[in-house]
Amino acid sequence: MTDDTPLAFWYAHERAARIYDGADEVHIEAVAKRILRGYGMGGR
């Protein structure tokens, strides 16, 4: 992939930014725990 076009540049850098934050599964699990906690069903 080349960074010659703005779209290619943004795509390449946004994909890398997702890795810094952690896997999607980790975020999904964190959100699910918060939702379940609101209903009194979450652990911890």
LOLUMMAR-853838 format. One record per residue (C-alpha): residue number from 1; residue in three letters; x, y, z negated. Coordinates in steps of 0.05 Angstrom, whole numbers, plus 5000, padded with zeros to 4 digits. Each point is the difference from the previous one (the first is absolute). Layout:
! LOLUMMAR-853838
DRENRO   n res   px   py   pz
DRENRO NUM Ala    X    Y    Z
...
! end
This chain:
! LOLUMMAR-853838
DRENRO   n res   px   py   pz
DRENRO   1 Met 5000 5000 5000
DRENRO   2 Thr 5025 5069 5015
DRENRO   3 Asp 4989 5064 4961
DRENRO   4 Asp 4997 5041 5064
DRENRO   5 Thr 4926 5014 4993
DRENRO   6 Pro 4965 5028 4939
DRENRO   7 Leu 4952 4941 4996
DRENRO   8 Ala 5056 4949 5000
DRENRO   9 Phe 5038 5039 4947
DRENRO  10 Trp 4939 5005 4954
DRENRO  11 Tyr 4982 4927 5009
DRENRO  12 Ala 5070 4975 4984
DRENRO  13 His 5006 5043 4938
DRENRO  14 Glu 4930 4985 4974
DRENRO  15 Arg 5011 4926 5006
DRENRO  16 Ala 5062 5006 4957
DRENRO  17 Ala 4963 5043 4949
DRENRO  18 Arg 4951 4943 4987
DRENRO  19 Ile 5057 4955 4979
DRENRO  20 Tyr 5025 5049 4947
DRENRO  21 Asp 4933 5000 4964
DRENRO  22 Gly 4994 4924 4994
DRENRO  23 Ala 4961 4946 5034
DRENRO  24 Asp 4927 5011 5017
DRENRO  25 Glu 4981 4940 4957
DRENRO  26 Val 5029 5034 4939
DRENRO  27 His 4957 5062 5011
DRENRO  28 Ile 4938 4959 5014
DRENRO  29 Glu 5010 4962 4935
DRENRO  30 Ala 5010 5064 4960
DRENRO  31 Val 4937 5030 5028
DRENRO  32 Ala 4960 4936 4987
DRENRO  33 Lys 5023 4999 4927
DRENRO  34 Arg 4978 5072 4990
DRENRO  35 Ile 4932 4986 5030
DRENRO  36 Leu 4990 4937 4959
DRENRO  37 Arg 5022 5036 4937
DRENRO  38 Gly 4945 5050 5012
DRENRO  39 Tyr 4950 4943 4996
DRENRO  40 Gly 5033 4971 4938
DRENRO  41 Met 5027 4940 5037
DRENRO  42 Gly 5073 5021 5011
DRENRO  43 Gly 5056 4968 4962
DRENRO  44 Arg 5049 5040 4957
! end
